[in-house]
Amino acid sequence: MNILVIGSGGRENAFAWKLKQSPKTTQLFIAPGNAGTTDFGINAPIDPTDFKELKKFCIETNIELIIVGPEQPLVEGIVDFFKNDNALNDIMIVGPNKAGAQLEGSKVFAKKFMEKYDIPTAKSFHVDATTIKEGVAFLKSMNAPYVLKADGLAAGKGVLIIDSFEEAEKELNEMLDGKFGEASTKVVIEEFLSGIEVSVFVLTDGKNYKILPEAKDYKRISDGDKGLNTGGMGAVSPVPFANSKFMQKVEEYIIKPTLTGLIQESIDYKGFIFLGLINVDGEPFVIEYNARMGDPETECVFPRIKTDFVDLMTACATTTLDSIELEIDERTAVTVVLVSDGYPESYSKGKIIEGLNAVSDCILFHAGTSIDIESEKIKTSGGRVLAVTALGETIEIARKKAYENVKKITFEGVNFRNDIGMDLIALNK
């Protein structure tokens, strides 16, 4: 089978790594890919939102299955584009249509959806330029800290958690005034929930579903969950507090109502649903939906999936997920992300990476990397550069292996957190 993965990050590197293991994969292409994906397939230098170029490429290479990694092409309607084109509609594609991608593409849509289908989430109020007074009144009725969320996609920067009312009011006005462009023409003001976060992933064919391994990711740049929010500095799977009792609640109160709601809204959703949850005294609440797999959680979760990934993706695209048995490795996976100096703010690129061949007993996933034309060496090309994943019988063992390998990799300005998984180890004691 000829397969195309769309995207260029660590998540897509993990997809390619997993697809390459299947005997059913004939040719594998990644558009546009990165330096690491070349180990598993052929990179195609196409923008993920250039649907016309993707169409041309798929026809030329006889693509039979497409897996869409990032959110932007999903929100812009790539699935609808393929399904509505007679030359493309026989290609299997994993990803929700434009209507389904609104779960991530519009915070307002997602909150209204949760309220309609009685899915546990934080209290909220939706504000636009005409309802600022009501929004400020809602802020006043709440206790600090205050949560403000841009309605649309804002490259992971559209969520603010603010400690003072005055600052929250100021930020609300700035957001509505275009701080995040079109993404913040509407803003969700949300109650702050205190607890421990966990990411739960569901694969659905629109009728059946499989719950993939959960993970805990680490968003802040510095040890001890301090500093700026990032796209993710590491992850651990499984999560000790997400036991059978907790996960049963997640399935009954969140997953089933979500899928029922999608069906009732006549949304044909074939793909991943990322549930960003918070555990509040043993009760799960939804912080956010994403319409795709998380990153870096994918690099942590996928090494634990033993089932043939092509079989999983084909079953998802053809509404036959109920025929697949999902096999999971019981071991713990720990992922540590190496980032460029200055990330998540401004950072330099083009730094040569050394030590990649020295790693052992771990899996190396590339995110922001490219190949230097002159030296043919691998160099940095993004903020999050590499993810190192190790498996072990315990968090401690997996963590030790991951960090042993992280320290073998060097590039100018390399930065990483030293405490991935330490909070979960402390919880277990």
Phi and psi in degrees as a GROMACS rama.xvg file:
@    title "Ramachandran Plot"
@    xaxis  label "Phi"
@    yaxis  label "Psi"
@TYPE xy
-88.7364  124.648  ASN-2
-125.67  140.315  ILE-3
-119.386  125.689  LEU-4
-102.582  129.492  VAL-5
-102.881  123.691  ILE-6
137.671  174.629  GLY-7
-139.625  9.19673  SER-8
-102.951  -165.648  GLY-9
-63.653  -35.3366  GLY-10
-60.2695  -45.2507  ARG-11
-70.7919  -32.5541  GLU-12
-62.0982  -40.3301  ASN-13
-66.891  -39.7817  ALA-14
-57.8053  -49.7792  PHE-15
-62.3877  -42.2076  ALA-16
-58.3152  -43.3245  TRP-17
-72.9757  -40.6309  LYS-18
-65.6524  -36.6051  LEU-19
-63.7639  -24.5467  LYS-20
-73.5472  -16.0792  GLN-21
-84.8894  133.041  SER-22
-67.3825  -12.0259  PRO-23
-83.5998  -10.6808  LYS-24
-82.0393  118.874  THR-25
-91.494  -65.5713  THR-26
-124.551  139.223  GLN-27
-123.419  127.804  LEU-28
-122.024  147.968  PHE-29
-130.051  126.282  ILE-30
-121.593  112.074  ALA-31
-91.8376  -11.101  PRO-32
76.2595  -173.462  GLY-33
-147.178  -172.221  ASN-34
-62.6613  -31.2568  ALA-35
-76.8997  -32.426  GLY-36
-68.3265  -18.9282  THR-37
-66.1908  -16.1247  THR-38
-72.7171  -17.0039  ASP-39
-121.498  -17.1856  PHE-40
-164.934  -163.61  GLY-41
-108.726  125.945  ILE-42
-76.7313  138.099  ASN-43
-118.657  116.032  ALA-44
-74.7799  70.7965  PRO-45
-123.997  134.15  ILE-46
-64.7384  130.845  ASP-47
-59.9924  -16.7293  PRO-48
-103.375  6.13672  THR-49
-92.2551  80.9637  ASP-50
-64.1283  -33.8917  PHE-51
-66.3828  -40.7804  LYS-52
-68.298  -37.6037  GLU-53
-64.1349  -39.6533  LEU-54
-59.5416  -49.7406  LYS-55
-57.7668  -44.8834  LYS-56
-63.5492  -44.3401  PHE-57
-62.4473  -37.8285  CYS-58
-69.8201  -43.4005  ILE-59
-64.842  -32.6754  GLU-60
-106.921  8.8042  THR-61
52.9648  49.366  ASN-62
-66.6219  134.415  ILE-63
-110.517  -21.885  GLU-64
-142.829  132.635  LEU-65
-120.97  135.31  ILE-66
-120.683  119.345  ILE-67
-92.7498  120.014  VAL-68
-84.2885  -62.214  GLY-69
-83.0476  166.143  PRO-70
-77.5868  -32.7628  GLU-71
-57.7379  -51.5203  GLN-72
-63.2296  -30.6402  PRO-73
-66.8912  -47.0806  LEU-74
-64.6662  -32.372  VAL-75
-82.0967  -4.64113  GLU-76
96.0657  33.0685  GLY-77
-61.3656  -37.1948  ILE-78
-66.686  -42.5889  VAL-79
-62.0596  -41.2173  ASP-80
-58.2403  -45.7062  PHE-81
-71.2476  -41.1695  PHE-82
-69.3792  -27.4026  LYS-83
-93.8884  4.26664  ASN-84
-108.345  120.85  ASP-85
-61.3908  -25.5849  ASN-86
-81.2894  -11.3001  ALA-87
-122.012  -16.6252  LEU-88
-72.0833  -2.77081  ASN-89
-93.3086  -2.53271  ASP-90
-80.1296  129.062  ILE-91
-71.155  135.53  MET-92
-136.529  130.69  ILE-93
-103.983  114.762  VAL-94
156.832  148.28  GLY-95
-73.3756  156.738  PRO-96
-72.594  179.879  ASN-97
-59.7704  -39.127  LYS-98
-63.983  -43.1102  ALA-99
-68.6746  -34.3178  GLY-100
-68.5698  -12.0647  ALA-101
-62.3702  -21.8868  GLN-102
-54.7224  -33.0548  LEU-103
-101.477  -37.1805  GLU-104
-71.1769  -19.6228  GLY-105
-139.389  111.57  SER-106
-63.6225  -33.8342  LYS-107
-65.004  -47.3764  VAL-108
-56.9435  -46.4139  PHE-109
-62.2076  -43.0125  ALA-110
-66.5263  -42.3966  LYS-111
-63.3462  -38.9805  LYS-112
-61.8875  -46.3073  PHE-113
-65.0331  -40.4576  MET-114
-64.4398  -42.2628  GLU-115
-63.5822  -38.7624  LYS-116
-104.326  18.19  TYR-117
56.6405  44.2594  ASP-118
-95.482  126.237  ILE-119
-60.3712  124.159  PRO-120
-155.693  171.372  THR-121
-70.3345  149.298  ALA-122
-61.8636  145.726  LYS-123
-152.396  168.133  SER-124
-143.415  135.788  PHE-125
-99.8707  128.915  HIS-126
-121.757  141.22  VAL-127
-133.433  -171.045  ASP-128
-61.9069  -21.9903  ALA-129
-89.9612  -9.64239  THR-130
-126.274  30.6047  THR-131
-62.564  -41.3224  ILE-132
-59.8516  -44.4705  LYS-133
-64.4291  -36.4728  GLU-134
-64.105  -44.222  GLY-135
-63.8012  -38.7243  VAL-136
-63.9056  -37.9031  ALA-137
-66.024  -41.1093  PHE-138
-57.7174  -45.1171  LEU-139
-62.2025  -29.495  LYS-140
-78.0054  -8.05231  SER-141
-105.773  164.168  MET-142
-97.7181  150.464  ASN-143
-67.3659  156.07  ALA-144
-76.2261  160.097  PRO-145
-106.004  138.297  TYR-146
-111.651  123.54  VAL-147
-118.551  130.594  LEU-148
-126.959  124.044  LYS-149
-63.4213  139.84  ALA-150
-63.4449  -43.2592  ASP-151
-98.0824  -173.325  GLY-152
-71.2307  129.924  LEU-153
-134.06  36.2505  ALA-154
53.9229  37.7041  ALA-155
77.0178  5.82715  GLY-156
-109.566  3.15966  LYS-157
-87.4792  9.33601  GLY-158
-115.44  123.557  VAL-159
-117.832  135.343  LEU-160
-117.572  116.545  ILE-161
-124.652  137.978  ILE-162
-87.4469  -23.9237  ASP-163
-115.094  146.247  SER-164
-62.887  -42.8279  PHE-165
-60.7634  -43.7311  GLU-166
-66.6437  -39.0456  GLU-167
-63.6624  -41.778  ALA-168
-63.8503  -43.0974  GLU-169
-61.7177  -46.9469  LYS-170
-65.5637  -36.8313  GLU-171
-59.5003  -46.5934  LEU-172
-64.4102  -39.2597  ASN-173
-67.9582  -37.6051  GLU-174
-64.4571  -46.4874  MET-175
-67.3551  -21.3722  LEU-176
-89.1061  6.98321  ASP-177
107.284  17.6548  GLY-178
-54.9626  -38.9298  LYS-179
-113.225  29.093  PHE-180
64.1291  -143.512  GLY-181
-59.8489  -27.5356  GLU-182
-60.9585  -28.4681  ALA-183
-112.87  27.6171  SER-184
-68.226  -21.6444  THR-185
-125.759  146.517  LYS-186
-133.924  138.663  VAL-187
-99.6595  120.964  VAL-188
-93.1158  129.005  ILE-189
-131.816  145.173  GLU-190
-63.2783  138.339  GLU-191
-82.1253  127.275  PHE-192
-105.421  132.785  LEU-193
-101.592  125.427  SER-194
172.834  -161.924  GLY-195
-109.558  132.173  ILE-196
-85.1541  151.745  GLU-197
-149.907  143.062  VAL-198
-102.891  124.713  SER-199
-116.146  136.342  VAL-200
-118.849  131.92  PHE-201
-121.294  135.453  VAL-202
-108.414  123.23  LEU-203
-129.587  146.257  THR-204
-100.541  12.2236  ASP-205
96.2601  -11.975  GLY-206
-135.29  -51.3905  LYS-207
-104.117  166.526  ASN-208
-150.949  157.302  TYR-209
-127.972  134.324  LYS-210
-91.8864  116.282  ILE-211
-81.0978  169.188  LEU-212
-58.1342  140.16  PRO-213
-82.4161  167.05  GLU-214
-150.357  158.647  ALA-215
-114.92  125.498  LYS-216
-107.745  167.989  ASP-217
-124.83  106.958  TYR-218
-85.9322  -35.467  LYS-219
-72.588  149.908  ARG-220
-70.6667  -29.8222  ILE-221
-114.402  159.383  SER-222
-52.3921  149.404  ASP-223
74.5728  20.4534  GLY-224
55.1526  48.0975  ASP-225
-115.617  161.058  LYS-226
89.206  -168.581  GLY-227
-71.1668  154.28  LEU-228
-71.527  144.694  ASN-229
-127.757  -176.512  THR-230
-76.6722  -7.00499  GLY-231
132.329  124.863  GLY-232
-103.798  -1.23906  MET-233
162.435  175.673  GLY-234
-159.602  159.205  ALA-235
-134.606  137.919  VAL-236
-146.545  134.17  SER-237
-77.0867  174.535  PRO-238
-107.527  118.193  VAL-239
-53.5567  -39.3592  PRO-240
-77.8204  -12.9644  PHE-241
-84.1601  63.5362  ALA-242
-79.3144  -177.68  ASN-243
-60.9604  -36.8349  SER-244
-65.5613  -46.1126  LYS-245
-64.0582  -45.548  PHE-246
-68.0602  -28.506  MET-247
-64.7921  -40.2728  GLN-248
-64.7128  -41.5584  LYS-249
-58.9403  -45.0645  VAL-250
-66.5179  -45.8273  GLU-251
-73.3544  -42.6225  GLU-252
-94.316  -17.463  TYR-253
-123.47  -56.1301  ILE-254
-65.5835  -52.6523  ILE-255
-62.1577  -46.7974  LYS-256
-62.7317  -33.4899  PRO-257
-63.1634  -48.2077  THR-258
-68.3101  -37.9096  LEU-259
-61.3905  -42.533  THR-260
-62.7616  -42.7879  GLY-261
-61.1836  -42.5316  LEU-262
-64.5092  -44.0049  ILE-263
-66.8974  -27.2748  GLN-264
-85.7446  4.65588  GLU-265
59.4779  36.3457  SER-266
-98.5555  118.66  ILE-267
-85.7766  96.652  ASP-268
-105.149  107.098  TYR-269
-119.679  102.45  LYS-270
160.863  -159.889  GLY-271
-90.8582  142.747  PHE-272
-120.712  120.356  ILE-273
-93.432  122.2  PHE-274
-105.119  107.329  LEU-275
-83.8936  105.68  GLY-276
-111.782  160.42  LEU-277
-129.995  134.18  ILE-278
-91.6223  105.976  ASN-279
-106.139  100.607  VAL-280
51.9179  43.9615  ASP-281
87.6888  -2.54951  GLY-282
-109.636  129.802  GLU-283
-84.5133  134.009  PRO-284
-125.355  146.381  PHE-285
-86.0358  122.809  VAL-286
-86.0099  -44.0557  ILE-287
-159.901  156.945  GLU-288
-104.038  145.97  TYR-289
-124.045  149.351  ASN-290
-95.7177  24.9653  ALA-291
-160.546  177.354  ARG-292
-70.9586  152.407  MET-293
-82.1834  163.952  GLY-294
-138.738  116.306  ASP-295
-97.9797  12.4493  PRO-296
-61.0302  -34.4937  GLU-297
-57.1386  -40.7593  THR-298
-67.5619  -17.2262  GLU-299
-96.3844  -37.4467  CYS-300
-80.0601  -42.5811  VAL-301
-63.3655  -34.887  PHE-302
-63.3847  -15.0218  PRO-303
-92.9806  -9.04078  ARG-304
-88.2543  119.515  ILE-305
-95.2672  -21.1883  LYS-306
-65.1998  143.156  THR-307
-55.0473  122.823  ASP-308
-72.2248  -31.2187  PHE-309
-65.4758  -40.5572  VAL-310
-60.1164  -44.5501  ASP-311
-60.745  -47.0667  LEU-312
-68.0362  -39.8747  MET-313
-64.6181  -43.2201  THR-314
-63.4477  -38.1361  ALA-315
-63.2269  -44.4787  CYS-316
-70.9901  -23.1865  ALA-317
-111.392  15.2087  THR-318
57.382  42.8558  THR-319
-129.096  29.9504  THR-320
-61.2731  -25.613  LEU-321
-66.6409  -13.8137  ASP-322
-89.8071  -3.65554  SER-323
-104.77  136.645  ILE-324
-98.7773  123.919  GLU-325
-89.4847  115.908  LEU-326
-102.543  130.878  GLU-327
-121.261  135.139  ILE-328
-71.3915  127.575  ASP-329
-74.9555  -12.8308  GLU-330
-69.1788  164.016  ARG-331
-90.8353  140.009  THR-332
-113.015  135.103  ALA-333
-123.494  128.297  VAL-334
-117.724  130.71  THR-335
-118.842  130.66  VAL-336
-100.736  132.409  VAL-337
-99.1227  129.089  LEU-338
-124.217  164.284  VAL-339
-77.4457  147.339  SER-340
-59.4439  131.4  ASP-341
100.367  -24.9063  GLY-342
-60.1841  138.438  TYR-343
-92.0788  9.53129  PRO-344
-93.4045  -148.8  GLU-345
-68.4003  141.032  SER-346
-146.499  157.803  TYR-347
-89.6059  158.662  SER-348
-122.874  174.538  LYS-349
81.5416  17.1274  GLY-350
-85.2339  126.55  LYS-351
-67.3677  134.275  ILE-352
-99.0926  127.762  ILE-353
-112.832  154.411  GLU-354
91.1006  4.62318  GLY-355
-63.0827  -33.6159  LEU-356
-80.2438  -6.84349  ASN-357
-88.0007  -13.9641  ALA-358
-72.3464  150.207  VAL-359
-152.144  154.152  SER-360
56.2855  37.869  ASP-361
-156.815  174.198  CYS-362
-117.855  131.696  ILE-363
-107.917  119.739  LEU-364
-112.712  129.448  PHE-365
-87.2404  144.636  HIS-366
-123.299  -77.0041  ALA-367
-99.5028  73.9782  GLY-368
-133.189  156.299  THR-369
-149.442  172.68  SER-370
-103.975  125.737  ILE-371
-67.7956  126.294  ASP-372
-63.0922  -42.1795  ILE-373
-75.504  -51.1498  GLU-374
-89.6959  -15.3665  SER-375
62.2474  17.3659  GLU-376
-90.287  160.176  LYS-377
-84.6833  134.631  ILE-378
-131.158  166.633  LYS-379
-77.0583  144.113  THR-380
-141.47  11.7534  SER-381
-156.291  -179.906  GLY-382
-75.0454  -53.5266  GLY-383
-90.6865  120.448  ARG-384
-100.108  -51.3627  VAL-385
-142.423  154.21  LEU-386
-126.732  127.555  ALA-387
-107.443  122.184  VAL-388
-118.07  133.146  THR-389
-129.566  148.33  ALA-390
-110.481  144.986  LEU-391
-159.292  166.4  GLY-392
-67.0622  -24.508  GLU-393
-135.387  167.287  THR-394
-60.2388  -42.1874  ILE-395
-58.7565  -44.9946  GLU-396
-67.3985  -46.9905  ILE-397
-62.8857  -40.7303  ALA-398
-63.1635  -43.8327  ARG-399
-61.0689  -44.7985  LYS-400
-64.1877  -42.1355  LYS-401
-61.77  -47.5276  ALA-402
-70.7312  -31.4424  TYR-403
-59.0445  -37.6806  GLU-404
-81.8375  -35.3271  ASN-405
-54.9898  -41.0135  VAL-406
-73.897  -8.66656  LYS-407
-85.0251  -15.5817  LYS-408
-100.72  131.214  ILE-409
-134.431  145.426  THR-410
-157.145  157.388  PHE-411
-58.5021  123.576  GLU-412
83.0521  11.9831  GLY-413
-58.3208  139.002  VAL-414
-140.245  146.136  ASN-415
-159.615  159.95  PHE-416
-82.8195  145.056  ARG-417
-97.5883  -2.79933  ASN-418
-118.493  20.28  ASP-419
-60.0961  124.816  ILE-420
88.9868  -12.2518  GLY-421
-65.261  -35.4661  MET-422
-65.5898  -36.2858  ASP-423
-72.963  -34.6848  LEU-424
-63.0184  -42.4802  ILE-425
-65.173  -35.5146  ALA-426
-63.8862  -33.7716  LEU-427
-74.6173  -16.7957  ASN-428
